[in-house]
């Protein structure tokens, strides 16, 4: 028979016994042995939550998920789960331990952060059940912490143009990064990881295939955030004309330096050579909005500005969700539940029109 999986080896130990007179006798013995094995494995294990979480990281997360996801899990373990729950025996972990942790964290952390901690713990405990450490997860009896998205500042079209005009003369590289985010809704890492070979000049489209991040260990180039983030974004002719002019400018600069130029070069690069870290875009944007007296926005807020402008133009949530590369339309709906005043006025006008009392003489004859 196969015993529960041993996480230290990733294998299922086997146990053999022979000498039964009948098949029915052997079946009864197998059922008894399995019950005993489950009981011993579940009740005899003395590991703590910390010991288990480190086993889970080593055998279920490391080298099996994207590097950024691995770093997020590790940070959540070290900063939150282990300090609050690590000393508790895994079998003694109860719903009230978890609920107390959520209450404590909610006093100092944003709802989105607490919810991310909840998702990490859920993944770890579900795996503990599969491995045979637990009969059931204590999270089954814990309500998920509420997930409330913080309303972010966004720029309107006029403010975006102000910002782009300023950056064009101050930092052409940051200008191109913000230009792409404003016209496509791409994430900062996606903008930084975009190559000229990802541009389809005939179809007026951009293939989002990778993300370039700056980490303490150095630059990290990898896949997009989720499978849904790997997408094709259709843009207008003006966007492609701007990209073509930028490409020609970079090619000319490379020629003057007597350097080869390749289609695999990153789109957002310094005209004098080299690729800026993604943080450079954020710093330049921050200085620009401050100098111009615009609302304080992060680079990620340009992505939200793009989505908000599309909503104001009555673009469907599904289309916006696909363009942004969200994992689901529910995420898009939650993020943009705070519709802008312009959208609110449109909804009010539509409701008034729909419920307008028919005027005398305008009723259809039956």
MOWOUR-V477943 format. One record per residue. N is the residue number from 1. RES is the residue in one letter. PHI is phi in whole degrees, -180 to 180 (none if undefined). PSI is psi in whole degrees, -180 to 180 (* if undefined). NEAR is the number of other C-alpha atoms within 10 Angstrom. Layout:
N,RES,PHI,PSI,NEAR ; N,RES,PHI,PSI,NEAR
This chain:
1,X,none,155,13 ; 2,X,-91,127,12 ; 3,X,-85,167,16 ; 4,X,-56,152,19 ; 5,X,-63,139,17 ; 6,X,-92,108,14 ; 7,X,-61,-24,18 ; 8,X,-71,-24,10 ; 9,X,-116,-18,9 ; 10,X,75,13,11 ; 11,X,-116,162,12 ; 12,X,-102,107,14 ; 13,X,-61,150,12 ; 14,X,-117,149,10 ; 15,X,-133,133,9 ; 16,X,-119,146,7 ; 17,X,-152,134,9 ; 18,X,-126,179,6 ; 19,X,102,12,6 ; 20,X,-82,144,11 ; 21,X,-80,-34,8 ; 22,X,-132,162,8 ; 23,X,-67,-37,9 ; 24,X,-65,-40,10 ; 25,X,-64,-41,10 ; 26,X,-65,-37,15 ; 27,X,-66,-42,12 ; 28,X,-63,-40,10 ; 29,X,-67,-38,14 ; 30,X,-64,-46,15 ; 31,X,-62,-41,12 ; 32,X,-66,-41,12 ; 33,X,-66,-39,15 ; 34,X,-65,-43,15 ; 35,X,-63,-42,12 ; 36,X,-66,-41,12 ; 37,X,-64,-43,15 ; 38,X,-62,-44,18 ; 39,X,-63,-46,14 ; 40,X,-67,-40,11 ; 41,X,-70,-41,19 ; 42,X,-76,-45,18 ; 43,X,-89,-23,13 ; 44,X,-87,-14,11 ; 45,X,-72,131,15 ; 46,X,-116,20,14 ; 47,X,-76,155,14 ; 48,X,-89,170,18 ; 49,X,-61,-40,22 ; 50,X,-62,-46,21 ; 51,X,-62,-41,16 ; 52,X,-66,-45,19 ; 53,X,-60,-36,23 ; 54,X,-70,-36,17 ; 55,X,-63,-44,15 ; 56,X,-61,-44,20 ; 57,X,-60,-46,17 ; 58,X,-68,-35,14 ; 59,X,-110,-10,15 ; 60,X,-127,-12,17 ; 61,X,-118,-55,19 ; 62,X,-60,131,16 ; 63,X,68,5,11 ; 64,X,-117,-7,12 ; 65,X,-131,169,11 ; 66,X,-60,149,16 ; 67,X,-58,-40,16 ; 68,X,-65,-39,16 ; 69,X,-65,-41,15 ; 70,X,-60,-44,16 ; 71,X,-64,-38,15 ; 72,X,-64,-46,14 ; 73,X,-60,-46,20 ; 74,X,-62,-43,19 ; 75,X,-63,-39,13 ; 76,X,-65,-40,19 ; 77,X,-64,-51,22 ; 78,X,-71,-36,15 ; 79,X,-89,-27,11 ; 80,X,-127,-59,17 ; 81,X,-67,-48,21 ; 82,X,-67,-44,18 ; 83,X,-60,-34,12 ; 84,X,-92,-33,20 ; 85,X,-123,-10,18 ; 86,X,-56,-34,19 ; 87,X,-80,-13,14 ; 88,X,-77,139,17 ; 89,X,-64,139,17 ; 90,X,-56,-41,22 ; 91,X,-73,-16,19 ; 92,X,-96,1,12 ; 93,X,-69,121,18 ; 94,X,-118,163,16 ; 95,X,-55,-36,16 ; 96,X,-68,-28,13 ; 97,X,-62,-44,14 ; 98,X,-70,-43,20 ; 99,X,-64,-38,17 ; 100,X,-64,-40,12 ; 101,X,-61,-44,17 ; 102,X,-62,-42,21 ; 103,X,-63,-42,12 ; 104,X,-66,-46,13 ; 105,X,-67,-33,17 ; 106,X,-65,-20,17 ; 107,X,-75,-23,9 ; 108,X,-127,-6,10 ; 109,X,-127,153,11 ; 110,X,-67,151,14 ; 111,X,-54,-37,19 ; 112,X,-64,-35,16 ; 113,X,-68,-46,16 ; 114,X,-63,-38,24 ; 115,X,-68,-35,18 ; 116,X,-66,-39,16 ; 117,X,-63,-41,22 ; 118,X,-60,-44,21 ; 119,X,-65,-38,14 ; 120,X,-66,-46,17 ; 121,X,-64,-38,19 ; 122,X,-62,-45,17 ; 123,X,-62,-42,12 ; 124,X,-67,-44,21 ; 125,X,-73,-33,23 ; 126,X,-62,-38,17 ; 127,X,-69,-34,16 ; 128,X,-62,-36,20 ; 129,X,-68,-44,14 ; 130,X,-65,-36,13 ; 131,X,-78,-12,19 ; 132,X,94,6,19 ; 133,X,-72,-35,27 ; 134,X,-129,147,20 ; 135,X,-75,-37,15 ; 136,X,-153,156,13 ; 137,X,-82,133,20 ; 138,X,-65,-16,19 ; 139,X,-70,-14,19 ; 140,X,-63,-23,12 ; 141,X,-110,21,11 ; 142,X,-122,130,14 ; 143,X,-73,137,11 ; 144,X,-64,140,15 ; 145,X,-61,145,19 ; 146,X,-62,141,11 ; 147,X,-109,106,14 ; 148,X,-118,124,12 ; 149,X,-85,134,15 ; 150,X,-73,133,11 ; 151,X,-69,128,10 ; 152,X,-104,154,15 ; 153,X,-72,143,13 ; 154,X,-133,160,23 ; 155,X,-106,143,23 ; 156,X,-83,178,12 ; 157,X,-60,-44,13 ; 158,X,-62,-41,9 ; 159,X,-68,-37,16 ; 160,X,-63,-43,20 ; 161,X,-65,-38,14 ; 162,X,-59,-46,14 ; 163,X,-64,-44,21 ; 164,X,-66,-40,23 ; 165,X,-62,-40,14 ; 166,X,-68,-46,18 ; 167,X,-68,-28,22 ; 168,X,-58,-37,14 ; 169,X,-92,-24,9 ; 170,X,-91,-45,13 ; 171,X,-149,91,17 ; 172,X,-55,-33,19 ; 173,X,-67,-48,22 ; 174,X,-65,-34,24 ; 175,X,-58,-47,22 ; 176,X,-65,-38,22 ; 177,X,-64,-47,25 ; 178,X,-69,-37,29 ; 179,X,-58,-47,23 ; 180,X,-64,-45,24 ; 181,X,-64,-40,23 ; 182,X,-68,-32,24 ; 183,X,-96,-12,17 ; 184,X,-127,-22,22 ; 185,X,77,16,25 ; 186,X,-69,150,26 ; 187,X,-72,162,24 ; 188,X,-59,-46,23 ; 189,X,-64,-34,21 ; 190,X,-69,-39,27 ; 191,X,-62,-45,26 ; 192,X,-66,-29,25 ; 193,X,-94,2,26 ; 194,X,-75,130,24 ; 195,X,-108,158,22 ; 196,X,-63,-28,19 ; 197,X,-69,-11,15 ; 198,X,-86,-5,19 ; 199,X,-94,130,21 ; 200,X,-106,101,14 ; 201,X,-69,-32,15 ; 202,X,-75,-41,7 ; 203,X,-91,1,12 ; 204,X,53,53,16 ; 205,X,-141,161,18 ; 206,X,-126,126,21 ; 207,X,-93,119,17 ; 208,X,-93,110,23 ; 209,X,-125,-14,19 ; 210,X,-154,170,21 ; 211,X,-135,138,21 ; 212,X,-114,121,20 ; 213,X,-122,154,19 ; 214,X,-105,121,14 ; 215,X,-121,162,11 ; 216,X,-54,-31,6 ; 217,X,-84,-5,6 ; 218,X,127,-171,9 ; 219,X,-72,140,12 ; 220,X,-126,119,16 ; 221,X,-113,121,16 ; 222,X,-151,-168,17 ; 223,X,-69,168,19 ; 224,X,-66,171,22 ; 225,X,-56,-46,20 ; 226,X,-137,172,12 ; 227,X,-61,-36,12 ; 228,X,-70,-19,15 ; 229,X,-74,-20,23 ; 230,X,-78,105,20 ; 231,X,-151,172,16 ; 232,X,-117,127,17 ; 233,X,-110,122,19 ; 234,X,-86,134,15 ; 235,X,-126,173,14 ; 236,X,-85,170,12 ; 237,X,-62,-34,13 ; 238,X,-62,-39,10 ; 239,X,-64,-46,16 ; 240,X,-68,-34,19 ; 241,X,-65,-40,13 ; 242,X,-65,-42,13 ; 243,X,-67,-37,19 ; 244,X,-66,-41,15 ; 245,X,-66,-38,11 ; 246,X,-65,-43,18 ; 247,X,-61,-45,18 ; 248,X,-62,-39,11 ; 249,X,-63,-45,13 ; 250,X,-67,-40,21 ; 251,X,-62,-41,17 ; 252,X,-64,-43,15 ; 253,X,-63,-40,17 ; 254,X,-65,-38,16 ; 255,X,-65,-40,12 ; 256,X,-67,-26,10 ; 257,X,-90,0,11 ; 258,X,59,42,9 ; 259,X,-113,149,12 ; 260,X,-72,149,8 ; 261,X,-122,138,13 ; 262,X,-127,151,11 ; 263,X,-65,-22,12 ; 264,X,-83,2,11 ; 265,X,-64,148,17 ; 266,X,-69,142,18 ; 267,X,-64,-48,25 ; 268,X,-89,95,28 ; 269,X,-140,162,20 ; 270,X,-71,135,16 ; 271,X,-57,-29,17 ; 272,X,-89,10,11 ; 273,X,104,150,12 ; 274,X,93,158,11 ; 275,X,-115,121,16 ; 276,X,-71,149,15 ; 277,X,-66,150,17 ; 278,X,-55,-31,22 ; 279,X,-58,-28,15 ; 280,X,-60,-40,14 ; 281,X,-62,-44,23 ; 282,X,-65,-42,19 ; 283,X,-65,-44,13 ; 284,X,-65,-40,18 ; 285,X,-64,-44,26 ; 286,X,-59,-44,17 ; 287,X,-67,-36,13 ; 288,X,-66,-50,21 ; 289,X,-66,-32,21 ; 290,X,-68,-44,12 ; 291,X,-65,-36,11 ; 292,X,-87,-7,12 ; 293,X,72,28,10 ; 294,X,-90,166,16 ; 295,X,-55,143,13 ; 296,X,-70,118,16 ; 297,X,-133,151,19 ; 298,X,-93,173,18 ; 299,X,-62,-38,22 ; 300,X,-64,-28,17 ; 301,X,-70,-22,19 ; 302,X,-66,-36,28 ; 303,X,-62,-43,23 ; 304,X,-68,-34,25 ; 305,X,-62,-42,24 ; 306,X,-59,-48,23 ; 307,X,-65,-40,26 ; 308,X,-65,-42,22 ; 309,X,-62,-38,17 ; 310,X,-66,-40,15 ; 311,X,-61,-40,18 ; 312,X,-67,-20,15 ; 313,X,-95,15,11 ; 314,X,66,26,11 ; 315,X,-73,140,13 ; 316,X,-68,153,10 ; 317,X,-61,-37,17 ; 318,X,-63,-45,15 ; 319,X,-65,-40,12 ; 320,X,-66,-42,20 ; 321,X,-59,-44,20 ; 322,X,-68,-38,19 ; 323,X,-67,-38,19 ; 324,X,-80,-16,23 ; 325,X,77,33,25 ; 326,X,-74,152,19 ; 327,X,-66,-30,15 ; 328,X,-155,160,12 ; 329,X,-69,-24,16 ; 330,X,-63,-39,13 ; 331,X,-62,-43,13 ; 332,X,-62,-45,19 ; 333,X,-63,-41,14 ; 334,X,-67,-39,12 ; 335,X,-68,-34,17 ; 336,X,-115,31,18 ; 337,X,-65,-27,11 ; 338,X,-85,84,15 ; 339,X,-69,154,12 ; 340,X,-75,162,13 ; 341,X,-56,-36,10 ; 342,X,-63,-42,12 ; 343,X,-68,-40,16 ; 344,X,-59,-42,13 ; 345,X,-64,-39,11 ; 346,X,-64,-41,13 ; 347,X,-65,-42,12 ; 348,X,-62,-42,12 ; 349,X,-65,-40,11 ; 350,X,-66,-41,12 ; 351,X,-66,-41,11 ; 352,X,-64,-40,11 ; 353,X,-67,-41,10 ; 354,X,-66,-32,9 ; 355,X,-105,12,8 ; 356,X,-63,139,9 ; 357,X,-74,129,8 ; 358,X,-57,137,9 ; 359,X,-80,146,7 ; 360,X,-57,135,6 ; 361,X,92,-15,7 ; 362,X,-99,-1,7 ; 363,X,-75,143,8 ; 364,X,-71,138,6 ; 365,X,-78,139,5 ; 366,X,-110,*,3
